[in-house]
Every structure is written in C-alpha cells, then in structure tokens.
C-alpha cells in the first residue's frame, strides 16, 4: 500500500512518532529466544543467540536480575539487557513464560527519562500460538474496562457511550492473558494490606521511588494487543500511562477500540497480516478463495463442492453449538442429544429448501457427508445405473431420515448461470459468511485495532529535483510516511508478497527511524529558505 490511498489524510504527529521509535527497542528486545536472531542473522544465528544469552560470559551471572522462568545462567535477562544496552539494575521484574495465556514481560525503570516501561513479548513459543488461536470473542467485564470507565481524564460522553453499550467483546485469549498479567504486576490495590500490592503500586505510589513517572506499555504483535487490554485496566490509576502497540491483533469491539484512543496507539507497518487477522477476516478470505475457484472454468468442481460443503457444515455446526451452549444452563442433561438433533435438522433444512414436501430424498452422484462431518465418495456409475435406488447421505442408520437429495444434473452444473442458489453449495456457504459492510445479528462480533491507528506506508517517489529528493537519492533507501488511519480499513486481510515480511519487528523500527531522519532533513532544508 502506497501513499496514494492517504492523499489528503493527516500525518501522524512527529512527537508521537519519536516516542514510538524510542520505545520500539523494548518491544523488540522482549523476544529473548532464538526467533529474533533467526530473522536478523539467518546464517550465524546460533552464535548471535548464544552471545545475546550471555553464555560466553558466565562470570556475570550473579549480576543479572532473576526472572521467573529464566534458565540457570539467567540468559533471558542478559539477552533483554544486551539488546536495549542498559545496566542490570534497571530491570526490576520479569517473566519468561511457557504457559498459554501467560505473557512474558519485563518491567524497566528509566530514571533519566522518568519513565517505567513494561515490555510484553509477542508470539515466540507454541504456548503463545495457543493464545493467538483462542480468537473467539469473549465478553469484557467492568473490571476489564475499569481504567477506561473510572478514569477522570476520559470525556464524560465517551465513558457514557461505553457504559450504555454493554456488553463489549474482546479476543478471548488476549483478554485472559491481560487479566493474568494485571494480577502479576499490580496485584489487588483495592485491599488495604500491603501484600496485595503489586510492583507498579510499590514503584509509583505516593512517596515511592518512581512517584510521578510516566508509564509506557509496549509490545509487538500478540504483546501489543495484550498491552492494550492491560492499559484498559490501569489507566484510571496511572493517568500518565500510554500504550504503544506495534502490529497488534484486532482485539476489541468498535466502541471500546475508539474510546481508548487517548492513551493507546496502534502502529501498523505496510501490509502486515497480524493487524487484519480476525475470525471475520479469515472467514471472508476463505469465502473469497472459494468464489475465485468457482469462477475458474478449469477448476475441479468436485473439489470446490467438497470445500464448500465442509465449510458450510462447520459454519452450521458452530452456530448450532453456540445456541446449545446458551441453553445448557437449562437443559444440561440432554445437551449432547440436542446438539446432534440441531445439526441434523439444520443440514436437512438447508439442503431441502424448496422441496419440503418430500420425506426421503436421494443423492444420485458426487459426494456425501457423514454424521461426523467427514465426506464419503459414491460411485456415480452405480447410482446412474440404479436411478430408483437411494444413496443415503448419512452413513449412520439413525440419520437416514435426514438424507439429502440433490438432482444429478444440478449437482454437476451448480455453477451454471441458471442454477438456483439453493442447489449450489458455494452460494449457500457464501450466505453464511459475515459481511463486513452489513453485518447481521448472527455474525460474530467484529474486532478492531485498539486506540488511534498510525499506518506506515511506502512513500511514492516524485521526479522533483529539489534538495529533499536529492538527499533521499543519496541515502539510497526506501522512504516512508506515517498517517492517521481509519481502523475499519483493516477489517480484511490483504494478500500480498510482503504480508508476512512486513510483520517482522525490525522492519517497523527501521521505517520509524527513516521517517524521523527524513523529517530532520526536511527541517534542515526549510530553515535556509526562511532565513
């Protein structure tokens, strides 16, 4: 994506870009495992990782801070400090977690900047992938939004809008990780006993070491999303707090995502996939792929039918399963039978629309689906030779009454222009996909990027031969611009060659540095003209 799409848009404030660039190294340093070195030093990453872990200097072990879950030689603490180039005494607390929904974090005190920085690691371990994968929406409680609702620094109308529009939703894995991290670093300050207070209260409390300091929470990818939800719980206690999320996942509904714009900033680089990755966007991408295949005359229609029927079945099952879970409190003893009955009935109603007068219907060719969601192939020649015989859709005898009938001619010509949508599994599947423009009540809640959104895009090169252009040509690198973006433009995944490379943390950091360098050069060119 280039700057043409942001013509007339407002550029991001320079001071915000400057602070985001200065703090990015903490979010990047939180990757203390080999992943960071594999990406930056693919040929010699074992040597780079061992050096960063401090294995080559074991005599300094006792001077390194002790982190929860660190190895014997305290290598993760050494790797973090070496990357940010700070002495050991600034790292006050941290954890290198290997458990799902428990984020790895580092708490740093910077006296020269009068700031306390909390860096949260992004996805690096299989446990982090599980947290990412728990992407189903969950309800956010009042405690999850306490920093927003109870803050005296948020406009009354914004708080009123948040309170009046409950329930609110968030990414379930990220919300759980943020709640657990809140208890780790803050404890329960509502209780009077000192043991209930966490590290932040002891550092930033009245008369304490860091009283009056700024609080900055940073994180990349998964860590950025967790940082945003952690900020939602802390902002009322620490009004000097600000969150910088680099390439975060969509994790909040629209109302809350807009409401926290005062203290949360999401920074997106190029076409990185993570900032567009949600349940709704994946379902729309899947539907777009099926639609594209169905329009290809050379495509295997049987394969497309299998995919469409599989996705349609899963979509129906998930919706029926959700309905059954909502009724489980009333009928917990018979929920399993109810789910199976709803699945069978839903499939029967879907495929028998327009032909409800028939009691038993048949399939004469193609593919069928078993009662476990698996597909079975039938010999089309046998079915054609026995036109009056029935081929049951369900292999289970109990499901014979729910067998689905599809006319063989319509089955093989479902993509014909005159084919009805009720006979086309692709059309039926497309109807179940949530629409980003006109959502229905049955669609899962759409999740958005938190806070104000800054999008870094590649700047279009001009042919003007001014000093600014000549300076950039001498630098011999790409030039970027940072714009204030609309969060709704990140609802769908953009498939591009750079969608994964743009998510690498050092690419965003490099772009931020180039933006500041270009602004400095522009100021130097402008000053002589003024004089």
Residue pairs with C-beta under 8 A, 6 or more apart in sequence:
1 270
1 271
1 455
1 457
1 458
1 494
2 457
2 458
2 459
2 460
3 457
3 458
3 459
3 460
3 481
3 483
4 460
5 457
6 455
6 457
6 481
6 483
6 485
9 483
9 484
9 485
10 483
10 484
11 481
11 482
11 483
11 484
12 454
12 482
12 483
12 484
14 516
14 519
16 265
16 454
17 454
17 482
17 512
17 515
17 516
18 516
19 242
19 244
20 244
20 246
20 265
20 267
20 454
20 512
21 509
21 512
21 513
21 515
21 516
23 117
23 216
23 218
23 244
24 218
24 244
24 246
24 505
24 508
24 509
24 512
25 83
25 84
25 509
26 84
26 106
26 108
26 117
26 119
26 218
27 119
27 120
27 122
27 218
27 219
27 220
27 223
27 224
27 244
27 246
27 505
28 36
28 83
28 220
28 505
28 506
28 509
29 79
29 80
29 83
29 84
29 106
29 119
30 80
30 104
30 105
30 106
30 119
30 120
30 121
30 122
30 219
30 220
30 223
31 121
31 122
31 124
31 220
31 505
32 52
32 53
32 75
32 76
32 79
32 80
32 96
32 104
32 121
33 49
33 76
33 124
33 125
34 45
34 46
34 49
35 124
36 505
37 45
37 48
37 49
37 52
38 45
39 504
39 506
40 48
40 506
41 47
41 48
49 79
50 56
51 82
52 78
52 79
52 82
52 83
53 71
53 73
53 75
53 76
53 78
53 79
54 60
54 61
54 64
54 73
54 74
54 75
54 78
54 79
54 82
55 73
55 75
58 73
60 78
61 73
61 74
63 88
64 74
64 77
64 78
64 81
64 88
65 74
65 77
65 88
65 91
65 92
65 94
66 74
66 77
67 74
67 76
67 77
67 93
67 94
67 95
67 96
67 106
68 94
68 95
68 96
68 97
69 76
69 95
69 96
69 97
69 98
69 104
70 76
70 77
70 96
76 94
76 96
77 88
77 91
77 94
80 91
80 94
80 106
80 119
81 87
81 88
81 90
81 91
84 108
86 108
90 108
90 109
90 110
91 106
91 107
91 108
92 107
92 108
92 109
92 199
92 203
93 106
93 107
93 185
93 199
94 104
94 105
94 106
94 107
95 102
95 103
95 104
95 105
95 184
96 104
97 103
97 104
97 127
98 125
98 127
99 127
100 127
100 130
100 131
100 134
100 173
101 130
101 131
101 134
101 173
101 176
101 177
101 180
102 127
102 177
102 180
102 181
103 120
103 121
103 131
103 177
103 178
103 180
103 181
103 222
103 223
103 226
104 120
104 121
104 124
105 118
105 119
105 120
105 121
105 181
105 184
105 185
106 118
106 119
107 116
107 117
107 118
107 185
107 199
107 200
108 116
108 117
108 118
108 119
109 116
109 203
109 209
109 210
109 213
110 116
110 117
113 214
114 210
114 212
114 213
114 214
115 213
115 214
115 215
115 216
116 200
116 203
116 204
116 210
116 213
116 214
116 215
116 216
117 216
117 217
117 218
118 185
118 215
118 216
118 217
118 218
118 227
118 230
119 218
119 219
119 223
120 181
120 217
120 218
120 219
120 223
120 224
120 226
120 227
120 230
121 128
121 219
121 222
121 223
122 128
122 219
122 220
122 221
122 222
122 223
122 224
122 505
123 129
123 131
123 132
123 221
123 222
128 222
130 173
131 173
131 174
131 176
131 177
131 222
132 173
132 222
132 249
133 173
134 171
134 172
134 173
134 176
135 171
135 172
135 173
135 249
135 277
135 278
135 279
136 172
136 279
136 444
137 169
137 170
137 171
137 172
137 279
137 444
137 445
137 447
138 169
138 170
138 171
138 172
138 175
138 176
139 167
139 168
139 169
140 167
140 168
140 169
140 170
140 175
140 252
140 256
142 149
143 233
144 170
144 175
144 178
144 179
144 229
144 232
144 233
145 162
145 168
145 232
145 233
145 256
146 232
146 233
146 236
147 231
147 232
147 233
147 234
147 235
147 236
147 237
148 154
148 159
148 162
148 232
148 235
148 236
148 256
148 259
148 260
149 159
149 162
149 163
149 236
150 236
151 159
151 235
151 236
151 239
152 236
152 239
153 235
153 239
153 262
154 235
154 259
154 262
158 259
159 259
161 255
161 259
162 168
162 255
162 256
162 259
165 255
168 252
168 253
168 255
168 256
169 252
169 253
169 445
169 447
170 229
170 251
170 252
170 253
170 256
170 447
171 225
171 249
171 250
171 251
171 252
171 447
174 222
174 225
174 226
174 229
174 249
174 251
175 229
175 251
177 226
178 226
178 229
178 230
178 232
178 233
179 233
181 226
181 230
182 230
182 233
182 234
183 198
184 198
185 198
185 199
185 200
186 198
186 199
186 200
186 201
186 233
186 234
186 237
187 196
187 197
187 198
187 201
188 196
188 197
189 196
189 197
189 198
189 201
189 237
190 196
197 205
200 215
200 234
200 237
200 238
202 208
203 209
203 210
203 213
204 210
204 211
204 213
204 215
204 238
205 211
212 240
213 240
214 240
214 241
214 242
215 234
215 238
215 240
215 241
215 242
216 241
216 242
216 243
216 244
217 227
217 230
217 231
217 234
217 241
217 242
217 243
217 244
218 224
218 227
218 243
218 244
218 245
218 246
219 225
219 226
219 227
219 245
219 246
219 248
220 246
220 247
220 505
220 508
221 246
221 247
221 248
221 249
221 274
221 503
221 505
222 248
222 249
224 244
224 245
224 246
224 247
224 248
224 249
224 266
225 245
225 248
225 249
225 251
225 450
227 243
227 244
227 245
227 248
228 243
228 245
228 248
228 251
228 252
228 260
228 264
228 266
228 450
228 451
229 251
229 252
229 450
230 243
231 241
231 242
231 243
231 260
231 263
231 264
232 256
232 260
232 264
234 241
235 241
235 260
235 263
241 263
242 263
242 264
242 265
243 263
243 264
243 265
243 450
243 451
244 265
244 267
245 264
245 265
245 266
245 267
245 449
245 450
245 451
246 267
246 269
246 505
246 508
247 267
247 268
247 269
247 272
247 274
247 275
247 503
247 505
247 508
248 266
248 274
248 275
248 449
248 450
249 274
249 275
249 277
249 278
250 275
250 276
250 277
250 278
250 281
250 447
250 448
250 449
250 490
251 447
251 449
251 450
252 260
252 447
252 448
252 450
253 445
253 446
253 447
253 448
254 446
254 448
254 487
256 450
257 448
257 449
257 450
257 451
257 487
258 487
260 450
260 451
261 451
261 452
263 451
264 450
264 451
264 452
265 451
265 452
265 453
265 454
266 275
266 449
266 450
266 451
266 452
266 453
266 454
266 487
267 454
267 456
267 482
267 508
267 512
268 275
268 449
268 453
268 454
268 455
268 456
268 485
268 490
269 456
269 502
269 503
269 507
269 508
269 511
270 456
270 457
270 458
270 498
270 502
270 507
271 494
271 496
271 498
271 499
271 502
272 499
272 500
272 502
272 503
273 493
273 494
273 499
273 500
273 502
273 503
274 503
275 449
275 490
276 490
276 491
276 492
276 493
276 494
277 493
278 446
278 447
278 491
279 444
279 447
280 434
280 436
280 443
280 444
280 446
280 447
280 491
281 491
281 492
281 493
282 493
283 433
283 434
284 433
284 434
284 436
284 492
284 493
285 492
285 493
285 495
286 311
286 433
287 429
287 430
287 433
290 304
290 307
290 308
290 311
290 426
290 429
290 430
291 426
291 430
293 299
293 304
293 307
294 304
294 308
294 415
294 426
295 415
301 412
301 414
301 415
302 366
302 367
304 426
305 366
305 367
305 411
305 414
305 425
305 426
306 367
306 375
308 425
308 426
308 428
308 429
309 367
309 369
309 375
309 425
309 429
310 369
310 373
310 375
311 429
312 350
312 425
312 428
312 429
312 432
313 347
313 369
313 373
314 373
315 429
315 432
315 433
316 343
316 346
316 347
316 350
316 432
317 343
317 373
319 346
319 442
320 339
320 342
320 343
320 346
321 339
323 342
324 335
324 338
324 339
324 342
325 335
327 335
327 338
328 335
331 338
340 371
344 371
344 394
344 399
344 402
345 402
347 369
347 402
347 404
348 402
348 404
350 428
351 404
351 405
351 406
352 358
352 361
352 404
352 405
353 422
354 420
354 422
355 361
355 405
358 405
359 401
360 390
360 400
360 401
360 403
361 403
361 404
361 405
362 389
362 390
362 391
362 403
362 405
363 378
363 383
363 391
363 392
363 393
363 403
363 404
363 405
363 406
363 411
364 380
364 383
364 384
364 387
364 391
364 406
364 407
364 408
364 411
365 378
365 380
365 383
365 384
365 408
365 411
365 412
366 378
366 380
366 406
366 408
366 411
366 412
367 375
367 376
367 377
367 378
368 375
368 376
368 377
368 378
368 391
368 392
368 393
368 394
368 404
369 375
369 376
369 393
369 394
370 376
370 394
370 395
370 396
371 394
371 395
371 396
371 398
371 399
376 395
378 391
380 408
383 389
383 391
383 408
384 408
390 403
392 399
392 400
392 403
393 399
393 402
393 403
393 404
394 400
394 402
394 403
406 423
407 423
410 419
410 420
410 423
411 423
413 419
414 423
414 424
414 425
414 426
415 424
415 426
421 427
421 428
421 431
422 428
434 440
434 443
434 444
434 446
435 443
436 446
436 491
436 492
439 446
446 491
448 487
448 488
448 490
448 491
449 487
449 490
452 484
453 484
453 485
453 486
453 487
453 490
454 482
454 483
454 484
454 485
455 482
455 483
455 485
456 480
456 481
456 482
456 508
456 511
456 512
456 515
457 480
457 481
457 483
458 478
458 479
458 480
459 478
459 479
459 480
459 481
461 479
462 469
466 525
467 525
468 521
468 522
468 525
471 521
471 525
472 479
472 518
472 521
475 517
477 514
478 514
479 514
479 518
480 511
480 514
480 515
480 518
481 515
482 512
482 515
493 499
501 507
